[in-house]
Protein backbone atom coordinates (compact mmCIF):
# COMPACT_ATOMS: atom_id res chain seq x y z
CA UNK A 1 0.00 0.00 0.00
CA UNK A 2 3.05 2.27 0.08
CA UNK A 3 2.44 3.51 -3.46
CA UNK A 4 -1.14 4.43 -2.58
CA UNK A 5 0.03 6.10 0.62
CA UNK A 6 2.47 8.27 -1.34
CA UNK A 7 -0.47 9.55 -3.39
CA UNK A 8 -2.27 10.76 -0.27
CA UNK A 9 -1.18 14.39 -0.33
CA UNK A 10 -4.38 16.26 0.56
CA UNK A 11 -6.64 15.18 3.43
CA UNK A 12 -10.18 16.38 4.13
CA UNK A 13 -11.40 16.73 7.72
CA UNK A 14 -15.12 16.33 8.50
CA UNK A 15 -16.42 16.39 12.08
CA UNK A 16 -19.67 16.05 14.00
CA UNK A 17 -19.86 19.34 15.95
CA UNK A 18 -22.06 17.79 18.63
CA UNK A 19 -19.34 15.48 19.92
CA UNK A 20 -17.46 16.46 23.06
CA UNK A 21 -13.97 17.97 22.56
CA UNK A 22 -14.15 17.24 18.82
CA UNK A 23 -12.53 20.56 17.86
CA UNK A 24 -9.38 19.70 19.83
CA UNK A 25 -9.22 16.30 18.11
CA UNK A 26 -9.54 17.83 14.64
CA UNK A 27 -6.85 20.42 15.34
CA UNK A 28 -4.56 17.68 16.62
CA UNK A 29 -5.07 15.63 13.46
CA UNK A 30 -4.36 18.65 11.28
CA UNK A 31 -1.11 19.33 13.16
CA UNK A 32 0.05 15.70 12.82
CA UNK A 33 -0.77 15.57 9.11
CA UNK A 34 0.93 18.89 8.38
CA UNK A 35 3.96 17.63 10.26
CA UNK A 36 3.96 14.61 7.95
CA UNK A 37 4.00 16.88 4.91
CA UNK A 38 0.30 16.60 4.02
CA UNK A 39 -2.15 19.37 3.17
CA UNK A 40 -5.40 19.54 5.10
CA UNK A 41 -8.77 21.11 4.38
CA UNK A 42 -12.10 20.94 6.20
CA UNK A 43 -15.75 21.39 5.30
CA UNK A 44 -17.53 24.63 6.35
CA UNK A 45 -19.17 23.11 9.45
CA UNK A 46 -15.86 21.78 10.72
CA UNK A 47 -14.19 25.08 9.81
CA UNK A 48 -16.58 27.03 12.04
CA UNK A 49 -15.98 24.50 14.79
CA UNK A 50 -12.17 24.62 14.84
CA UNK A 51 -11.72 28.29 13.96
CA UNK A 52 -8.97 29.84 11.78
CA UNK A 53 -5.85 27.96 10.80
CA UNK A 54 -7.26 25.18 8.61
CA UNK A 55 -8.34 25.97 5.01
CA UNK A 56 -12.06 25.53 4.35
CA UNK A 57 -13.58 23.93 1.23
CA UNK A 58 -16.93 24.67 -0.40
CA UNK A 59 -18.47 21.55 1.11
CA UNK A 60 -18.26 17.80 1.43
CA UNK A 61 -18.66 17.29 -2.31
CA UNK A 62 -15.67 19.53 -2.99
CA UNK A 63 -13.63 17.62 -0.40
CA UNK A 64 -14.49 14.30 -2.04
CA UNK A 65 -13.43 15.64 -5.43
CA UNK A 66 -10.18 17.30 -4.38
CA UNK A 67 -8.84 15.15 -1.53
CA UNK A 68 -7.04 11.81 -1.47
CA UNK A 69 -8.38 10.80 1.95
CA UNK A 70 -11.25 11.92 4.19
CA UNK A 71 -10.97 11.75 7.98
CA UNK A 72 -14.37 11.59 9.69
CA UNK A 73 -14.51 12.56 13.37
CA UNK A 74 -17.62 11.28 15.13
CA UNK A 75 -19.56 8.07 15.47
CA UNK A 76 -21.10 5.64 13.04
CA UNK A 77 -23.92 8.09 12.28
CA UNK A 78 -21.44 10.64 10.96
CA UNK A 79 -19.68 7.93 8.95
CA UNK A 80 -22.97 6.85 7.39
CA UNK A 81 -23.80 10.40 6.33
CA UNK A 82 -20.40 10.99 4.79
CA UNK A 83 -20.49 7.59 3.07
CA UNK A 84 -23.83 8.35 1.41
CA UNK A 85 -22.84 11.85 0.34
CA UNK A 86 -19.55 10.70 -1.19
CA UNK A 87 -20.89 7.43 -2.64
CA UNK A 88 -19.36 6.34 -5.91
CA UNK A 89 -16.16 8.32 -5.50
CA UNK A 90 -12.94 6.40 -4.91
CA UNK A 91 -11.64 8.62 -2.09
CA UNK A 92 -11.01 6.44 1.02
CA UNK A 93 -12.70 7.31 4.31
CA UNK A 94 -11.07 6.80 7.71
CA UNK A 95 -13.25 7.11 10.81
CA UNK A 96 -11.88 8.61 14.03
CA UNK A 97 -14.00 7.43 16.93
CA UNK A 98 -15.73 10.14 18.95
CA UNK A 99 -18.96 8.22 19.49
CA UNK A 100 -20.02 5.25 21.60
CA UNK A 101 -20.24 2.06 19.52
CA UNK A 102 -18.05 2.62 16.49
CA UNK A 103 -18.17 -0.36 14.14
CA UNK A 104 -17.27 1.94 11.23
CA UNK A 105 -14.83 4.22 13.02
CA UNK A 106 -11.51 2.36 12.92
CA UNK A 107 -9.31 4.65 15.05
CA UNK A 108 -9.57 5.53 18.72
CA UNK A 109 -8.89 9.14 19.64
CA UNK A 110 -6.01 8.01 21.87
CA UNK A 111 -4.33 6.31 18.89
CA UNK A 112 -4.84 9.17 16.43
CA UNK A 113 -1.23 10.24 15.87
CA UNK A 114 0.13 6.69 15.66
CA UNK A 115 -2.61 5.64 13.24
CA UNK A 116 -2.00 8.59 10.93
CA UNK A 117 1.68 7.69 10.80
CA UNK A 118 0.74 4.14 9.84
CA UNK A 119 -1.39 5.49 7.02
CA UNK A 120 1.42 7.68 5.70
CA UNK A 121 3.77 4.67 5.86
CA UNK A 122 1.35 2.61 3.78
CA UNK A 123 0.48 0.25 6.61
CA UNK A 124 -3.25 -0.01 6.04
CA UNK A 125 -5.92 -1.93 4.14
CA UNK A 126 -8.71 -0.66 1.89
CA UNK A 127 -12.18 -2.16 2.05
CA UNK A 128 -14.80 -1.57 -0.63
CA UNK A 129 -18.22 -1.66 1.05
CA UNK A 130 -21.39 -2.26 -0.95
CA UNK A 131 -24.22 0.25 -0.82
CA UNK A 132 -27.93 -0.54 -1.06
CA UNK A 133 -30.39 1.37 -3.23
CA UNK A 134 -34.14 1.64 -2.66
CA UNK A 135 -36.57 2.75 -5.39
CA UNK A 136 -39.80 3.99 -3.80
CA UNK A 137 -42.74 3.75 -6.14
CA UNK A 138 -45.95 5.68 -5.53
CA UNK A 139 -48.25 5.67 -8.55
CA UNK A 140 -46.27 7.07 -11.47
CA UNK A 141 -43.61 8.63 -9.23
CA UNK A 142 -40.32 6.97 -8.23
CA UNK A 143 -37.72 8.31 -5.81
CA UNK A 144 -34.38 6.69 -5.01
CA UNK A 145 -32.44 6.56 -1.75
CA UNK A 146 -29.06 5.09 -0.86
CA UNK A 147 -27.89 3.42 2.34
CA UNK A 148 -24.67 1.88 3.62
CA UNK A 149 -26.14 0.01 6.59
CA UNK A 150 -29.79 -0.70 5.97
CA UNK A 151 -33.27 0.23 4.92
CA UNK A 152 -35.96 -0.17 7.58
CA UNK A 153 -39.67 -0.32 6.82
CA UNK A 154 -41.57 0.24 10.05
CA UNK A 155 -45.06 0.97 11.32
CA UNK A 156 -44.19 4.50 12.31
CA UNK A 157 -46.33 5.92 15.11
CA UNK A 158 -49.14 3.38 14.72
CA UNK A 159 -49.51 0.77 17.48
CA UNK A 160 -50.79 -1.91 15.07
CA UNK A 161 -48.80 -4.42 13.05
CA UNK A 162 -48.17 -3.68 9.39
CA UNK A 163 -48.50 -6.22 6.60
CA UNK A 164 -45.78 -6.38 3.97
CA UNK A 165 -45.74 -8.54 0.84
CA UNK A 166 -42.16 -9.43 -0.05
CA UNK A 167 -40.87 -10.93 -3.30
CA UNK A 168 -37.30 -11.90 -4.23
CA UNK A 169 -36.30 -11.80 -7.90
CA UNK A 170 -39.98 -11.77 -8.84
CA UNK A 171 -40.95 -14.77 -6.68
CA UNK A 172 -43.16 -14.32 -3.64
CA UNK A 173 -41.25 -14.93 -0.40
CA UNK A 174 -44.02 -14.34 2.16
CA UNK A 175 -46.32 -11.81 3.74
CA UNK A 176 -44.96 -10.43 6.97
CA UNK A 177 -47.23 -9.22 9.78
CA UNK A 178 -44.75 -7.41 11.98
CA UNK A 179 -43.56 -4.12 13.44
CA UNK A 180 -41.23 -3.73 10.48
CA UNK A 181 -38.63 -5.25 8.18
CA UNK A 182 -34.89 -4.55 7.90
CA UNK A 183 -33.02 -4.98 4.62
CA UNK A 184 -29.36 -4.92 5.63
CA UNK A 185 -26.06 -4.88 3.79
CA UNK A 186 -23.15 -6.89 5.25
CA UNK A 187 -21.83 -3.64 6.77
CA UNK A 188 -25.18 -3.07 8.47
CA UNK A 189 -25.43 -6.55 9.98
CA UNK A 190 -24.05 -5.21 13.29
CA UNK A 191 -26.63 -2.41 13.43
CA UNK A 192 -30.42 -2.66 13.77
CA UNK A 193 -30.48 -6.11 12.15
CA UNK A 194 -28.35 -7.55 14.95
CA UNK A 195 -30.60 -6.01 17.61
CA UNK A 196 -33.62 -7.60 15.90
CA UNK A 197 -32.08 -11.09 15.92
CA UNK A 198 -30.12 -11.10 12.65
CA UNK A 199 -26.73 -12.72 12.19
CA UNK A 200 -23.35 -10.99 12.32
CA UNK A 201 -21.98 -10.99 8.78
CA UNK A 202 -18.43 -10.32 7.65
CA UNK A 203 -18.44 -7.10 5.59
CA UNK A 204 -16.75 -8.82 2.64
CA UNK A 205 -19.62 -11.32 2.24
CA UNK A 206 -21.83 -10.65 -0.79
CA UNK A 207 -25.16 -11.10 0.97
CA UNK A 208 -28.35 -9.20 1.72
CA UNK A 209 -30.11 -9.88 5.01
CA UNK A 210 -33.88 -9.55 5.57
CA UNK A 211 -34.68 -9.35 9.28
CA UNK A 212 -38.30 -8.99 10.48
CA UNK A 213 -38.97 -6.82 13.53
CA UNK A 214 -41.23 -8.58 16.06
CA UNK A 215 -43.05 -10.81 13.55
CA UNK A 216 -46.48 -12.09 14.57
CA UNK A 217 -45.65 -15.62 13.34
CA UNK A 218 -42.99 -17.33 15.44
CA UNK A 219 -41.71 -19.43 12.51
CA UNK A 220 -40.61 -16.28 10.66
CA UNK A 221 -36.83 -15.92 10.79
CA UNK A 222 -34.18 -13.73 9.13
CA UNK A 223 -33.37 -14.66 5.53
CA UNK A 224 -29.92 -14.31 3.94
CA UNK A 225 -29.69 -14.08 0.16
CA UNK A 226 -27.27 -13.07 -2.56
CA UNK A 227 -26.42 -9.39 -2.53
CA UNK A 228 -27.37 -9.14 -6.21
CA UNK A 229 -30.96 -10.21 -5.49
CA UNK A 230 -33.82 -7.78 -6.08
CA UNK A 231 -36.22 -7.48 -3.14
CA UNK A 232 -39.66 -5.98 -3.74
CA UNK A 233 -41.75 -4.93 -0.75
CA UNK A 234 -45.38 -3.77 -1.00
CA UNK A 235 -47.33 -2.24 1.86
CA UNK A 236 -50.69 -4.04 1.91
CA UNK A 237 -51.97 -2.79 5.27
CA UNK A 238 -55.04 -0.58 4.98
CA UNK A 239 -55.47 2.77 6.71
CA UNK A 240 -51.91 2.70 7.99
CA UNK A 241 -48.92 4.88 7.16
CA UNK A 242 -45.51 3.25 7.35
CA UNK A 243 -42.04 4.74 7.03
CA UNK A 244 -38.90 3.81 5.13
CA UNK A 245 -35.64 4.91 6.77
CA UNK A 246 -32.23 4.89 5.08
CA UNK A 247 -29.50 4.34 7.67
CA UNK A 248 -31.93 5.67 10.27
CA UNK A 249 -31.36 9.20 8.94
CA UNK A 250 -33.54 9.77 5.86
CA UNK A 251 -37.24 8.95 6.22
CA UNK A 252 -40.03 8.61 3.68
CA UNK A 253 -43.71 7.99 4.47
CA UNK A 254 -45.39 5.05 2.73
CA UNK A 255 -49.11 4.51 2.14
CA UNK A 256 -51.15 1.43 1.22
CA UNK A 257 -50.15 0.18 -2.23
CA UNK A 258 -46.75 1.88 -2.25
CA UNK A 259 -43.83 -0.40 -3.07
CA UNK A 260 -40.11 -0.38 -2.42
CA UNK A 261 -37.55 -2.20 -4.59
CA UNK A 262 -34.24 -2.80 -2.82
CA UNK A 263 -31.12 -3.92 -4.63
CA UNK A 264 -27.36 -3.53 -4.60
CA UNK A 265 -26.28 -0.08 -5.71
CA UNK A 266 -23.89 0.35 -8.61
CA UNK A 267 -21.88 2.62 -6.30
CA UNK A 268 -19.73 1.66 -3.33
CA UNK A 269 -17.77 3.24 -0.49
CA UNK A 270 -14.08 2.72 0.25
CA UNK A 271 -13.09 2.52 3.92
CA UNK A 272 -9.49 2.63 5.16
CA UNK A 273 -8.26 0.67 8.18
CA UNK A 274 -4.78 1.19 9.68
CA UNK A 275 -2.65 -1.86 10.42
CA UNK A 276 -3.89 -3.68 13.51
CA UNK A 277 -7.53 -2.75 12.99
CA UNK A 278 -10.02 -5.28 11.63
CA UNK A 279 -13.69 -6.20 11.69
CA UNK A 280 -13.06 -9.21 13.92
CA UNK A 281 -10.91 -7.29 16.38
CA UNK A 282 -13.73 -4.76 16.62
CA UNK A 283 -16.20 -7.56 17.37
CA UNK A 284 -13.97 -8.94 20.10
CA UNK A 285 -13.68 -5.51 21.69
CA UNK A 286 -17.29 -4.37 21.38
CA UNK A 287 -18.83 -7.64 22.55
CA UNK A 288 -16.11 -8.52 25.08
CA UNK A 289 -15.40 -11.83 23.37
CA UNK A 290 -12.43 -13.25 25.25
CA UNK A 291 -12.07 -16.39 23.15
CA UNK A 292 -11.41 -18.43 26.30
CA UNK A 293 -13.12 -21.56 27.60
CA UNK A 294 -16.28 -21.31 29.66
N, C-alpha and C positions, 0 to 999 in steps of 0.2 A: 504493500500500500504506500510505499515511500514516494513513488512517482505521483500518485494522487495527492498525497500530503503536500508535496512541493507546489502543486497547483492551487492550493488553498492560500490565497494571498489577501482576500478581502472577506471579512466575517461580519454578518449581520447579527445584531442583538435585539431580541424581542422579549419583553417581560410583562408579567401580570402585575399591574400596579397595586393590586389588593393584597399581595403577599407581604408578610412582615420582613422588614430589612432588605427588600429586594433591590433597592437602589444601590446599597453598599455592595451587594453581590455583583451587580452589573458593572459597577465602576472597577471592582477588583478584576473581573474578567477582561475588561478593556485594557487595564494596565498590564496584565500578564501577556495578552496577545500583542500589544504594541511592543513590549519588551522582547517578544519573539519575532519581531519584524513584520507583523501582520497589520493591515489596515482594519479599522473597525467603523461601523456605521450602525445607527439604530433607527427604529421606526419613530414616528412623531410622538406616540404615547410614551414610549420608553425615554425619548429625549426630554419630554417635560418632567418625567420622573427623576432622572439623574442630573438634570441641569446642564450647564455649558461644559464643553470639553470633549464631547463625543459628537462627530458629525451626524446630522439627521437626514434621512432619506425622505422621499415623498410618500412612502407607505410600504406595507408588507409586500405588495406586488413588485415594487421597485427593488426591494431588497432581494427578493427571489430571482430577479432578472440580472442583478449586478453583482451578487455575492457568490462565493464559492462554498460557503458553509453558513448555516443559520444556527445560532445558539438561542434556545428557548428557556427562559427562566420562569418557572411556575410549577404547576402540577399537570396531571394528565389532561385536564380540561383545556389548558392553554396549548398543550401539544396537539390536541385534536383540532382546535380552531386553526392553528398554523398549518397543520397537515392538509386540511380541507382547502384553505385559501391558497396554498402553494401547490396543490395537486397537479401532477403531470409534468412538473419541472424536475430536473435532475439534481437540483441543489440538495445536499444532505442536510439533515436536521439532527442536532444534538440537544437533548433535554437536560437541563440543570435542575435538579429537584429542589423545589421550594414549596411543595405541597405535602400531602399526607401519605398517599398510597404509592404512586409513582411506578407503574409498570412500564410506562413509556419514557420516563425521565431516567437516563442511564447514569447520571453523575450526581453524587452527593455534593452539597455545598462545601463540605469540609475537604473534599478531594478535588476541588475545582482546578487549582493551579497544576497539580500533578497530572490530571486528566488532559488538560490542554497541551501540556508538553508531550504527552503520549500521542496526541493527535498530530501535532507538528512533526513528530518523529516517524509518523506513518504506522504507529502501533494501534491499529483499530480495524474494525470490520464494518462493512456496509450491508444493510439489510433492506431489500426492496419489499415493502408491505403493500398488499393488495387493498384497493378501495372498493366499496360497494356503491352501487348506483340504484336509486329508486325512481321509477317513473310513475307519477300519481295521475291517474286518469279520472276526470270528472266530466262526463258528457263528451263534448268535442275538444275539451281543453286538457293539455298534458303539461305538467311541470316536473322538473328533474332535480333531485337532491343527491348529495354525495356524503358518504360517511366512511370513516376509518374503522371505528369500532363496531357499530351496529345501527340498525333501524328497529324501532320499537313501536308496534301498534298497540295502543292501550285504550281502555274504556273512558279515559279522561276523568271528569268529575262525577260521572254516573256511578251509582252503587250497584248496578246490575251487570251481569255477565254480558259480554259481546259475543257474537257468533261470526266466525271468519271461515270462508271457504278457501282452501289452499290447494293449488295445483303446482306440480313440478314438471317442467318440460312438457306442458300441455296435458298431463295426466293428473286426475284428481288424487290428492293425498288423503285429505279428510276435511271434516268440518270441526273446527275447534269451538267449544263453548268455554270461555276462559276470561281472565282479567286482561289478557293481552298476549302478544306473540313477539319474540325477539328473533330477528334475523341477524346473525353475528358473523363477522369475518374471523379468521384465526386470531388476529390481533385483539379483537374484542371478546375473545372467549373468557378472559379473566375479569370482565366487567359485569354488566347486568346479567348476562347469560349464566355466569358462574353462580351468582347469588340466587338465580331462579332454578338451579339444579343442573345446569349444563356442564359438559366436560371441559377440562383445561386442555387446550390445543396448542401445540407448538406453532409459532407464527409462520414457519416455513411450510406448513401443511396446506395443500390446496383444497380446502374444504369450506363449506358454508354450513352453519349450525342453526337449526330452527329449534327454539326453546319456548314452550308455552309457559305462560305465567298463571299459576293457580288454575289448571284445567279442571273442569267439572268431572271429567271421566278419569278415574285413577289409572287406567291402562295407557293413557296418553303419556308419551315420553319424548325427550329431545330427539331430533333426527339430524344425522350428519350426512351431507351429500357433497358431491363434487362442486368445487367453487365455480365452475363454468355452467352450473345448472341455472335455469330461469325459474324463479318462484313467483307465482301470481297469487295475490291475496285479494279477496273481495269481501267487503263488509256487507253481510246479509241481515244483520240486526235491524229491526224497524224502530223508528222513533228514538234512535240513539245517535249521538255524535261521538266518534272516536278521534284519536289523535295519532299522528305519525311523527316520531321524533328521530332526528338524525344526530347520533352521538349525544343525545340528551340535551342538545343545544338549539336545534332548529325544529320548530313544531308546525305541523299543518293539520287543520281539522278535516275529518273525513265524515261523509254522510252515507246513508244507506245507498248501495249500488256503486259507490266509488270503488276503484280498484287500484292496487299498487303492484307494480312489477319490479322485482328486485333481482339484480344480476351483478356479476363482477364488472367493475368499471374498466374502461380501456386505459385509465390513468392509474398511477401508483405513487407511493411516497417512499423516499429513501431515508432511512434512519441510520445514524452513525453510533457505534458503540466503541468506546476505548477498550484497549486490552484489559482483560480481567473482568469485564462486564458481560453478562449473558442472560438470556431468558431464564435458564434453569437456576442460575445463581440468584436471580431476583425472586423466583419462586421459593427457594430455600429460605431466603431472608424474610420475605413478606409473610410466609405461612409458618415460619419457625420449624421447618423440616430439618431435623437433626441428622436423619439418615442412620440413626442407631437402632439397636434392638429394643423391643418393648420389654 
